[in-house]
Amino acid sequence: MRAYRVAYDGRPYNGFQRQPDVPTVEDALLDALERLGVRDRADGPPPGYAAAGRTDAGVSALAQTVAFEAPEWLSPSAFNGRLPDDVRVWASAAVGDDFHATHDAVERRYRYFLHAPDVDDRRARDTLAALCGEHDFHNLTPDGEGTVRVLDGSFTRDGPFLVVDLRAGGFPRQLVRRVVGLVAAVARGDAPPAKVDRVLGADEVDGPDGVAPAPAAPLVLTGVDYPGVTFDADPDAAADARAVFAALRAERRAAASVAGCVADRLP
C-alpha cells in the first residue's frame, strides 16, 4: 500500500468525490490510474483505495490524501504525468496493508480566507472561541449523525482577510464553512453573539434562523495527519506543483486587478 499527498485547485471541479456527469478531482485521479495501467475501469478503484475526505465543490487542497495498492514505480512524478495541471501529487509514503486513508486520520486541518475588511476582530475572536471545544454541531451541518466533535481554531488578520484555521479529528459536511459563516455574521453585526449558544443548543435552528455555509472557493484542506506515517516529498513533483499554483496566483491577481479597475472607476 502507498499513500499519496494531492494538491488541487478545486474551482473547476464539483468536489472531490466521483459523481455522474460532472468533473470531480477523484475522476481525475482514477482516470490517470487507468491510463497508467494501475487499474481497469471495469474493476473500479485499485484494491485498498480510500481518500482522507470529501471536499465540497470549489474547495481546494494542499494535502488531500489517497492510498491504494500501488506498483513500486508509481512515483508522484509518474502519477502527475497523466493528471491535469490543476491536480498535482507531490509526496508519498509506504503504509501497511491495513492502512485506510479515511479511518486512520487523527486530525484534519482547514484554512479559510474570509474577506472581512471592516469587521470587529474582537467579536470574531470571541465567537470562534465559543465554537471551539467539544460540542454537538448538529445545527451547523446537514449530517444527521457524527455531529459531536472537538473543534480547535484560531485566526490571524492579513490585510482585508481573516485567515481562519480549524482543526478536528473529522468534520461533518459543511461544518467548516458554517462555522466561518457564523463567525462572519457575528463579527459584522448581522447576528448577536447569543446566536452561538442557540446554534450549539439542543433545539433545531434552521430556516431564516439557521447558518448558511460561507462560499466554498476560499477554503483549503491544508493537512491530514496519520500516526507513524511520514510523507517524503518528490522534489520534481513538488517543484512542478509550486510552479502550477504560482501561475494560478498570478492569473487571479491579474483578474482581481482588472475587477478592481472597473469597480474603482465606475461613477
Backbone bond lengths (Angstrom), bond angles and torsions (degrees), N, CA, C in turn:
res aa  C-N    CA-C-N  psi(-1)  N-CA   C-N-CA  omega(-1)  CA-C   N-CA-C  phi
1 M - - - 1.467 - - 1.520 109.33 -
2 R 1.305 114.63 144.77 1.465 120.19 177.15 1.515 108.42 -138.81
3 A 1.332 115.18 140.47 1.469 121.63 177.63 1.520 108.42 -109.21
4 Y 1.333 115.19 144.69 1.463 121.46 -177.19 1.528 109.89 -127.64
5 R 1.330 115.72 139.30 1.455 122.03 171.79 1.528 108.42 -89.55
6 V 1.329 115.43 133.13 1.459 120.87 -175.80 1.535 109.52 -126.92
7 A 1.320 116.22 127.66 1.470 122.28 172.07 1.515 107.94 -106.76
8 Y 1.337 116.09 142.12 1.460 118.01 177.25 1.516 111.24 -154.90
9 D 1.323 113.69 153.62 1.452 123.06 171.55 1.520 106.67 -89.03
10 G 1.324 117.32 112.49 1.452 120.23 -173.38 1.511 115.60 -79.68
11 R 1.319 118.26 -10.53 1.464 120.05 -172.98 1.532 114.21 -60.34
12 P 1.328 120.15 -38.76 1.471 118.59 -178.94 1.532 114.06 -79.64
13 Y 1.345 117.85 -2.82 1.458 120.23 -169.60 1.529 112.31 -115.99
14 N 1.323 114.74 150.90 1.469 121.63 177.22 1.528 110.29 -88.93
15 G 1.324 115.57 51.45 1.452 121.26 -179.80 1.508 112.34 91.28
16 F 1.348 114.60 -178.55 1.466 119.54 -179.67 1.512 111.66 -82.35
17 Q 1.325 118.20 -50.40 1.456 122.04 -169.99 1.523 112.68 -68.71
18 R 1.326 115.52 143.68 1.468 121.82 178.99 1.519 110.69 -57.88
19 Q 1.322 114.80 138.83 1.459 122.68 175.15 1.531 107.84 -141.78
20 P 1.313 117.41 152.34 1.466 118.49 179.54 1.523 111.96 -70.87
21 D 1.311 116.15 134.78 1.469 123.65 167.29 1.531 115.39 71.94
22 V 1.328 119.13 9.07 1.459 120.45 175.73 1.531 108.46 -135.39
23 P 1.345 118.10 149.50 1.461 119.70 -178.89 1.524 111.90 -75.26
24 T 1.315 116.09 134.19 1.454 121.86 175.27 1.527 109.25 -132.64
25 V 1.333 115.74 162.73 1.462 119.91 178.73 1.521 110.45 -64.54
26 E 1.323 116.91 -40.26 1.463 119.67 179.94 1.527 111.37 -62.29
27 D 1.330 116.92 -37.15 1.463 119.51 174.01 1.529 110.61 -56.51
28 A 1.327 116.22 -45.77 1.463 119.88 -178.62 1.520 110.99 -61.28
29 L 1.341 117.20 -42.86 1.462 120.70 -179.55 1.527 111.46 -65.64
30 L 1.320 116.91 -48.16 1.459 120.26 -177.01 1.532 111.79 -69.64
31 D 1.322 116.84 -35.10 1.463 119.46 175.77 1.531 110.50 -64.15
32 A 1.341 116.56 -39.58 1.464 119.92 177.66 1.525 110.65 -63.09
33 L 1.332 116.82 -42.22 1.467 119.77 179.32 1.521 111.45 -64.77
34 E 1.325 117.09 -33.64 1.463 120.09 176.09 1.522 110.43 -66.21
35 R 1.333 116.98 -44.98 1.463 119.78 -179.58 1.527 111.07 -66.21
36 L 1.327 116.83 -27.58 1.465 121.03 178.45 1.527 112.31 -83.25
37 G 1.315 117.58 -5.65 1.451 121.38 -179.33 1.515 114.55 79.47
38 V 1.340 116.92 14.34 1.465 120.79 -179.01 1.523 111.42 -83.07
39 R 1.316 116.93 -23.59 1.465 120.04 176.51 1.515 108.63 -145.85
40 D 1.330 115.41 158.53 1.448 122.39 176.30 1.516 108.24 -109.00
41 R 1.324 116.31 134.20 1.460 120.40 -176.22 1.538 112.00 -53.67
42 A 1.313 116.74 -39.00 1.465 120.20 -177.44 1.526 112.05 -67.25
43 D 1.333 116.48 -24.43 1.465 120.20 -177.37 1.525 112.60 -91.84
44 G 1.326 117.95 -6.46 1.458 120.17 -178.74 1.517 111.91 81.58
45 P 1.343 117.88 -160.31 1.468 121.06 -178.93 1.523 111.77 -62.66
46 P 1.330 117.99 161.68 1.463 120.51 177.30 1.533 110.59 -62.82
47 P 1.325 117.98 158.59 1.470 120.52 177.91 1.527 111.35 -56.12
48 G 1.329 116.06 138.28 1.459 121.68 177.83 1.506 115.08 78.57
49 Y 1.334 117.21 3.21 1.468 119.75 -173.93 1.525 112.13 -64.52
50 A 1.336 115.75 133.30 1.468 123.09 171.89 1.517 107.58 -160.04
51 A 1.326 115.88 157.70 1.460 122.32 178.11 1.521 109.54 -121.11
52 A 1.327 116.07 157.79 1.464 120.49 -176.83 1.518 112.57 -65.27
53 G 1.322 117.62 -32.87 1.454 119.66 -178.41 1.510 111.10 -174.94
54 R 1.345 114.16 174.51 1.460 121.46 -178.82 1.522 108.39 -110.73
55 T 1.304 117.58 106.85 1.452 119.15 175.30 1.521 109.80 -82.72
56 D 1.350 115.04 147.60 1.464 120.27 -178.36 1.527 111.20 -71.69
57 A 1.317 115.40 167.16 1.460 121.10 175.80 1.519 110.04 -56.04
58 G 1.329 116.38 128.20 1.453 121.17 178.64 1.505 115.29 92.67
59 V 1.332 118.54 -14.98 1.465 121.92 -179.25 1.526 109.60 -80.70
60 S 1.318 116.19 137.32 1.467 121.74 -179.76 1.530 110.60 -100.35
61 A 1.325 115.87 175.24 1.461 120.38 -179.49 1.511 111.10 -147.22
62 L 1.314 114.46 145.69 1.453 122.86 167.83 1.523 110.08 -100.47
63 A 1.343 116.55 -37.02 1.459 119.73 -170.33 1.523 113.04 -137.20
64 Q 1.361 117.04 40.31 1.460 117.75 167.38 1.525 107.37 -56.54
65 T 1.304 117.46 149.28 1.458 120.98 -176.26 1.519 110.16 -130.86
66 V 1.326 116.16 128.84 1.464 121.62 173.02 1.522 107.76 -124.55
67 A 1.330 115.74 147.79 1.466 120.44 179.24 1.519 109.32 -140.10
68 F 1.341 115.66 148.96 1.460 121.87 179.90 1.528 108.26 -171.12
69 E 1.320 115.68 172.82 1.460 120.06 175.43 1.521 108.07 -74.46
70 A 1.326 116.05 107.34 1.465 121.66 -173.47 1.526 110.24 -115.56
71 P 1.323 117.48 145.87 1.469 119.62 175.06 1.526 110.51 -68.69
72 E 1.310 116.34 155.09 1.470 121.73 -176.85 1.527 111.85 -57.97
73 W 1.328 117.00 -32.97 1.464 119.74 -174.57 1.531 113.66 -76.57
74 L 1.340 117.81 -9.86 1.461 119.90 -173.95 1.526 110.39 -81.01
75 S 1.311 115.16 80.25 1.463 121.40 175.03 1.527 109.48 -79.40
76 P 1.341 118.28 164.27 1.464 118.99 173.77 1.523 112.80 -54.30
77 S 1.321 118.10 -40.38 1.471 120.22 179.69 1.524 111.36 -63.23
78 A 1.347 116.74 -40.97 1.458 120.13 178.22 1.523 110.70 -65.15
79 F 1.317 116.85 -40.89 1.458 122.26 177.50 1.531 109.61 -58.97
80 N 1.331 116.61 -45.80 1.465 120.90 -177.56 1.521 113.27 -63.27
81 G 1.319 116.38 -24.78 1.457 119.44 -178.93 1.514 113.95 -61.14
82 R 1.326 117.63 -18.14 1.462 121.65 179.75 1.531 112.51 -118.40
83 L 1.323 117.36 11.63 1.462 121.09 -179.10 1.526 111.01 -104.84
84 P 1.322 117.98 153.62 1.465 119.73 171.06 1.521 110.26 -65.72
85 D 1.325 116.48 156.98 1.463 120.34 -174.03 1.529 113.15 -59.61
86 D 1.336 117.25 -30.63 1.464 118.51 -175.16 1.523 113.46 -86.91
87 V 1.339 117.47 8.65 1.468 122.85 170.84 1.526 106.53 -127.27
88 R 1.342 116.65 115.50 1.459 121.42 -173.70 1.525 110.85 -129.09
89 V 1.325 116.07 125.05 1.461 121.81 170.81 1.523 107.37 -88.28
90 W 1.341 117.30 131.89 1.473 117.91 -173.61 1.529 115.20 -130.64
91 A 1.333 118.44 -5.17 1.469 120.81 178.95 1.517 108.41 -157.69
92 S 1.346 115.89 162.22 1.452 119.94 178.15 1.524 109.74 -151.34
93 A 1.339 115.08 165.80 1.462 121.46 179.24 1.519 109.28 -150.41
94 A 1.322 116.18 140.09 1.461 120.76 171.92 1.526 108.10 -75.48
95 V 1.323 117.00 131.58 1.468 121.76 -179.54 1.524 108.61 -131.00
96 G 1.328 115.90 164.28 1.455 120.80 -178.13 1.518 112.61 -70.72
97 D 1.328 115.65 164.96 1.465 120.85 -177.59 1.520 112.27 -64.81
98 D 1.334 117.26 -22.93 1.465 120.09 -178.99 1.530 112.50 -95.96
99 F 1.329 117.69 8.63 1.463 121.13 -178.71 1.525 110.25 -67.61
100 H 1.338 115.19 139.14 1.464 120.73 177.08 1.528 107.85 -131.91
101 A 1.324 116.14 118.45 1.472 120.65 -173.07 1.518 112.74 -62.75
102 T 1.333 118.10 -28.00 1.467 120.58 178.64 1.512 111.21 -83.36
103 H 1.325 116.68 -55.61 1.464 121.08 -168.76 1.524 113.34 -76.42
104 D 1.339 118.27 -25.27 1.458 120.31 -176.09 1.527 113.48 -87.35
105 A 1.313 118.17 -6.21 1.471 120.34 178.70 1.525 109.94 -69.55
106 V 1.331 116.74 132.85 1.466 120.75 -179.79 1.526 112.08 -103.91
107 E 1.319 117.89 -17.31 1.466 120.86 176.35 1.523 109.31 -154.28
108 R 1.333 114.16 140.64 1.459 121.58 173.07 1.517 107.50 -123.82
109 R 1.332 116.24 143.41 1.468 121.35 -177.28 1.528 109.85 -128.57
110 Y 1.315 114.53 136.54 1.460 121.59 177.83 1.528 109.78 -126.95
111 R 1.309 115.61 151.18 1.476 122.08 174.46 1.522 108.16 -128.19
112 Y 1.339 114.81 133.11 1.465 120.86 179.73 1.521 109.10 -121.69
113 F 1.335 116.18 131.47 1.461 122.39 179.00 1.529 107.89 -99.60
114 L 1.330 115.36 94.39 1.459 121.72 -176.44 1.530 109.56 -90.56
115 H 1.324 115.87 115.11 1.464 119.42 176.93 1.521 108.12 -74.83
116 A 1.315 116.43 107.72 1.465 121.40 -172.43 1.526 109.38 -148.93
117 P 1.345 117.62 67.88 1.467 119.55 -174.53 1.517 114.24 -69.76
118 D 1.328 117.65 -23.63 1.463 119.49 -171.33 1.523 113.33 -121.78
119 V 1.324 118.39 25.27 1.457 119.47 -179.73 1.520 110.76 -92.47
120 D 1.320 115.17 166.92 1.465 122.24 176.77 1.530 107.95 -85.34
121 D 1.332 116.65 107.03 1.460 120.28 -177.04 1.524 111.78 -62.05
122 R 1.322 117.51 -34.30 1.472 119.82 -179.89 1.527 109.87 -64.16
123 R 1.334 116.62 -43.74 1.466 119.58 178.51 1.525 110.81 -64.36
124 A 1.323 116.14 -37.90 1.460 119.11 177.19 1.526 110.60 -62.81
125 R 1.333 116.56 -44.13 1.468 120.04 -178.74 1.525 110.96 -65.84
126 D 1.320 117.40 -42.01 1.469 120.48 179.92 1.531 111.01 -65.67
127 T 1.320 116.58 -38.40 1.464 120.07 179.40 1.514 110.94 -66.28
128 L 1.324 116.46 -45.15 1.461 119.63 179.80 1.526 110.35 -63.79
129 A 1.334 117.39 -40.74 1.467 120.37 178.88 1.521 111.22 -61.18
130 A 1.341 117.06 -38.44 1.463 120.69 179.92 1.525 111.72 -68.07
131 L 1.328 117.34 -28.17 1.458 121.41 -179.48 1.523 112.70 -83.37
132 C 1.336 116.82 -16.78 1.461 120.08 -179.33 1.531 110.53 -80.25
133 G 1.319 115.31 160.62 1.451 121.44 -175.12 1.518 110.25 102.14
134 E 1.314 116.28 -170.27 1.466 120.74 179.99 1.519 110.36 -88.69
135 H 1.319 116.05 122.08 1.464 122.34 -179.85 1.519 109.42 -144.94
136 D 1.328 114.53 162.47 1.454 120.81 167.70 1.526 106.89 -93.62
137 F 1.320 116.35 110.39 1.463 122.12 -174.26 1.530 111.72 -94.23
138 H 1.327 117.50 32.06 1.466 119.96 -174.16 1.522 112.97 -61.10
139 N 1.342 117.17 -24.39 1.464 119.71 178.00 1.531 113.14 -86.26
140 L 1.322 116.73 1.33 1.464 120.42 -179.11 1.529 112.06 -120.93
141 T 1.324 116.41 21.35 1.460 121.21 177.51 1.520 108.44 -157.04
142 P 1.338 116.82 149.22 1.465 119.18 173.32 1.526 112.32 -78.89
143 D 1.336 118.79 -6.68 1.459 121.16 -179.93 1.526 110.67 -67.87
144 G 1.313 116.00 146.32 1.449 120.86 179.83 1.510 114.02 -99.08
145 E 1.330 117.98 -6.19 1.465 121.76 178.24 1.521 108.83 -147.70
146 G 1.333 115.97 167.49 1.464 120.26 -177.56 1.509 112.91 66.86
147 T 1.344 117.11 29.97 1.469 120.87 -174.53 1.524 113.45 -94.16
148 V 1.334 118.30 -8.84 1.463 120.96 176.30 1.524 107.89 -85.64
149 R 1.321 116.44 118.57 1.466 121.76 -176.61 1.525 110.48 -140.75
150 V 1.327 114.98 157.34 1.463 121.27 171.78 1.517 106.89 -102.59
151 L 1.324 116.11 113.26 1.464 122.10 -174.64 1.517 110.08 -108.43
152 D 1.315 116.41 136.21 1.459 122.57 173.10 1.520 107.55 -123.66
153 G 1.322 117.57 141.76 1.461 119.13 -177.41 1.510 112.87 -158.57
154 S 1.308 114.48 161.48 1.464 122.19 177.20 1.521 107.49 -159.49
155 F 1.330 116.05 167.65 1.465 118.37 173.24 1.517 109.58 -146.43
156 T 1.318 114.85 158.30 1.457 122.47 173.37 1.524 107.89 -127.54
157 R 1.297 115.83 154.16 1.463 121.44 176.66 1.521 108.29 -92.67
158 D 1.326 116.45 127.18 1.464 122.46 176.56 1.527 107.47 -130.09
159 G 1.320 116.39 87.14 1.457 120.67 -177.34 1.525 110.14 61.20
160 P 1.322 117.70 -124.87 1.465 119.71 -178.72 1.526 113.56 -79.62
161 F 1.327 117.97 0.50 1.465 121.18 -175.67 1.523 111.83 -108.03
162 L 1.325 115.31 142.23 1.450 121.55 160.43 1.526 106.54 -97.00
163 V 1.323 116.24 119.57 1.461 121.01 -179.89 1.527 106.71 -95.82
164 V 1.328 115.66 106.18 1.461 122.35 -172.70 1.526 109.36 -99.84
165 D 1.337 116.06 123.65 1.465 121.73 177.25 1.519 109.35 -110.13
166 L 1.329 116.89 128.64 1.455 122.94 -179.52 1.521 109.83 -126.70
167 R 1.336 115.22 140.08 1.469 121.69 -177.95 1.523 109.70 -134.43
168 A 1.323 115.84 141.03 1.464 121.96 175.43 1.522 108.25 -164.80
169 G 1.329 114.81 165.41 1.458 118.18 175.81 1.516 111.58 -65.03
170 G 1.315 116.38 -32.59 1.457 122.79 177.02 1.509 109.08 -163.42
171 F 1.320 115.86 161.37 1.460 121.26 -177.23 1.520 110.17 -127.82
172 P 1.340 118.14 123.12 1.461 119.02 168.98 1.524 110.13 -61.19
173 R 1.307 116.44 165.68 1.461 120.88 -178.13 1.529 111.78 -57.24
174 Q 1.313 115.59 134.39 1.466 125.10 174.33 1.523 114.10 65.86
175 L 1.331 119.08 5.45 1.463 119.00 -176.47 1.525 111.91 -60.66
176 V 1.329 117.08 -46.25 1.464 119.19 -178.73 1.527 110.44 -59.08
177 R 1.308 116.50 -47.82 1.468 120.07 -175.49 1.525 111.80 -68.61
178 R 1.318 118.53 -32.03 1.461 120.39 178.20 1.526 111.32 -77.34
179 V 1.325 117.87 -34.78 1.462 120.04 172.84 1.529 109.53 -59.88
180 V 1.330 116.60 -47.18 1.463 120.14 178.10 1.523 110.76 -62.21
181 G 1.340 117.32 -40.33 1.457 120.54 178.37 1.517 112.27 -60.85
182 L 1.332 117.18 -39.34 1.460 120.48 179.40 1.523 110.92 -71.36
183 V 1.321 117.39 -42.16 1.471 120.56 176.37 1.520 110.08 -58.43
184 A 1.332 116.86 -44.86 1.466 120.64 -178.98 1.525 110.83 -64.41
185 A 1.329 117.81 -42.51 1.467 121.03 -177.69 1.528 111.16 -62.89
186 V 1.317 117.38 -43.62 1.466 120.14 -179.89 1.530 110.05 -70.69
187 A 1.333 117.14 -42.54 1.468 119.88 -177.88 1.519 112.04 -65.84
188 R 1.336 117.24 -29.00 1.468 120.65 178.67 1.526 112.68 -85.87
189 G 1.315 116.73 -7.67 1.452 120.49 -177.66 1.513 113.68 84.02
190 D 1.342 117.72 10.52 1.462 121.01 179.32 1.530 111.59 -81.38
191 A 1.317 117.20 -16.24 1.466 121.79 178.06 1.526 107.86 -140.48
192 P 1.327 118.52 147.06 1.466 121.15 178.86 1.522 110.41 -77.25
193 P 1.336 117.67 154.07 1.472 119.65 176.83 1.521 112.87 -56.19
194 A 1.334 117.32 -29.23 1.471 120.31 -179.32 1.520 112.66 -63.33
195 K 1.326 117.23 -16.54 1.468 119.22 179.77 1.516 111.59 -63.75
196 V 1.321 117.42 -27.82 1.465 120.18 179.56 1.523 110.16 -60.74
197 D 1.340 117.10 -46.49 1.460 120.19 179.94 1.531 111.12 -62.92
198 R 1.334 116.69 -38.01 1.458 119.46 178.95 1.518 111.10 -64.82
199 V 1.327 116.22 -42.70 1.467 120.48 -178.62 1.528 111.06 -66.78
200 L 1.322 117.25 -34.86 1.456 120.58 -179.29 1.530 112.55 -85.06
201 G 1.323 117.41 -4.57 1.454 121.36 -179.52 1.516 112.87 -76.42
202 A 1.328 114.51 176.61 1.460 120.30 -176.36 1.526 112.76 -75.45
203 D 1.335 117.91 -26.85 1.457 120.79 -176.99 1.524 110.83 -72.51
204 E 1.330 114.82 150.86 1.460 120.07 176.86 1.525 109.61 -73.48
205 V 1.322 115.92 134.33 1.465 122.62 176.20 1.514 106.65 -123.20
206 D 1.325 116.34 110.21 1.460 118.73 -178.31 1.521 109.19 -146.60
207 G 1.334 115.88 -169.29 1.455 119.21 -177.39 1.518 111.09 63.11
208 P 1.327 117.40 -142.75 1.472 120.98 -179.55 1.520 113.16 -62.62
209 D 1.344 117.04 -23.52 1.468 120.28 -179.63 1.520 112.97 -87.65
210 G 1.333 117.24 -4.82 1.458 120.66 -178.31 1.520 112.11 -79.05
211 V 1.322 115.07 -174.37 1.468 121.70 -179.24 1.517 108.30 -119.51
212 A 1.313 116.49 116.79 1.461 121.02 177.67 1.526 109.82 -78.76
213 P 1.333 117.29 148.04 1.467 118.74 177.33 1.518 111.67 -69.56
214 A 1.321 116.08 141.52 1.460 120.96 172.34 1.529 108.94 -65.03
215 P 1.336 118.47 158.31 1.475 120.52 179.57 1.521 112.00 -54.15
216 A 1.315 115.95 150.00 1.463 121.10 -173.43 1.524 113.81 -79.27
217 A 1.323 117.84 -34.34 1.467 120.49 -168.83 1.526 114.90 -59.82
218 P 1.352 120.72 -32.17 1.467 118.79 179.54 1.531 114.91 -79.38
219 L 1.331 118.83 9.00 1.465 121.99 -175.28 1.519 111.31 -103.23
220 V 1.358 115.96 138.82 1.463 122.46 179.76 1.529 109.48 -132.91
221 L 1.318 116.68 130.97 1.463 121.65 168.48 1.527 107.19 -78.77
222 T 1.342 116.61 109.45 1.465 120.15 -171.51 1.517 114.34 -99.18
223 G 1.326 118.17 -17.64 1.457 117.87 -177.95 1.510 113.16 -164.63
224 V 1.340 115.39 147.16 1.459 123.20 172.03 1.525 106.18 -139.77
225 D 1.334 116.42 123.79 1.460 120.79 -175.64 1.521 111.61 -107.15
226 Y 1.352 115.00 140.06 1.457 122.88 176.89 1.524 108.27 -128.95
227 P 1.324 117.78 130.64 1.467 118.39 -178.91 1.526 111.72 -64.13
228 G 1.333 115.53 131.33 1.451 121.23 175.71 1.512 115.91 75.76
229 V 1.338 117.93 7.17 1.471 120.76 -179.11 1.528 108.84 -109.93
230 T 1.323 115.91 124.30 1.462 121.95 177.94 1.527 108.71 -115.89
231 F 1.320 116.24 122.49 1.461 121.12 179.81 1.524 109.67 -89.75
232 D 1.322 116.01 133.98 1.459 122.45 176.81 1.518 109.09 -101.28
233 A 1.314 116.20 121.21 1.460 120.19 178.68 1.519 110.15 -70.92
234 D 1.311 116.37 137.65 1.457 123.42 172.03 1.526 105.87 -86.21
235 P 1.338 119.18 111.80 1.468 120.27 -173.20 1.526 113.60 -55.25
236 D 1.336 117.26 -43.52 1.462 119.54 -179.24 1.525 111.07 -67.95
237 A 1.330 116.77 -42.61 1.466 120.00 -179.15 1.526 110.85 -67.17
238 A 1.333 117.13 -39.08 1.462 119.81 179.23 1.530 110.85 -66.41
239 A 1.339 116.74 -40.60 1.463 119.90 177.55 1.520 110.99 -63.67
240 D 1.310 116.08 -39.41 1.463 121.41 177.77 1.531 110.41 -62.57
241 A 1.335 116.55 -44.50 1.465 120.42 179.50 1.521 111.21 -64.03
242 R 1.328 116.83 -41.74 1.478 119.42 177.92 1.522 110.55 -59.82
243 A 1.323 117.03 -42.27 1.464 120.17 -179.47 1.524 111.32 -64.34
244 V 1.335 116.74 -41.93 1.462 120.27 179.42 1.522 111.02 -61.08
245 F 1.326 117.01 -47.36 1.459 119.80 -175.89 1.532 112.04 -76.63
246 A 1.323 117.74 -26.78 1.470 119.08 172.82 1.519 110.30 -65.89
247 A 1.339 116.62 -38.73 1.464 119.96 177.60 1.530 110.82 -66.16
248 L 1.341 117.08 -39.80 1.469 120.36 176.56 1.524 111.06 -62.67
249 R 1.334 116.16 -40.54 1.463 119.68 178.76 1.525 110.99 -62.06
250 A 1.317 116.56 -44.73 1.464 119.59 179.89 1.526 111.02 -63.74
251 E 1.325 116.84 -41.27 1.464 121.28 179.95 1.530 110.74 -62.04
252 R 1.313 116.72 -43.16 1.464 119.59 -176.70 1.517 111.99 -76.45
253 R 1.318 117.79 -29.44 1.462 119.33 173.10 1.523 110.36 -65.11
254 A 1.315 115.40 -40.70 1.459 118.27 177.90 1.525 110.73 -64.16
255 A 1.350 117.04 -42.26 1.459 120.25 178.38 1.526 111.15 -62.71
256 A 1.337 117.17 -39.60 1.460 120.64 177.88 1.524 111.12 -64.69
257 S 1.321 116.94 -37.32 1.467 120.48 178.49 1.525 111.24 -66.20
258 V 1.330 116.64 -39.94 1.461 120.27 177.33 1.524 109.99 -62.87
259 A 1.335 117.50 -48.12 1.467 120.74 179.19 1.525 110.70 -61.47
260 G 1.335 116.50 -38.84 1.465 120.01 178.36 1.511 112.13 -65.11
261 C 1.325 116.44 -38.98 1.462 120.13 178.20 1.522 110.72 -60.01
262 V 1.334 116.16 -44.12 1.460 119.70 -179.65 1.523 110.09 -66.82
263 A 1.346 116.65 -48.50 1.461 120.34 -177.64 1.520 111.88 -60.34
264 D 1.312 117.07 -41.69 1.470 120.53 -175.07 1.530 112.72 -73.64
265 R 1.320 117.36 -22.21 1.466 119.91 -175.64 1.532 113.92 -101.41
266 L 1.311 115.24 -4.88 1.464 117.25 177.36 1.536 109.66 -70.33
267 P 1.339 117.60 141.74 1.480 119.51 -179.35 1.527 110.75 -70.85
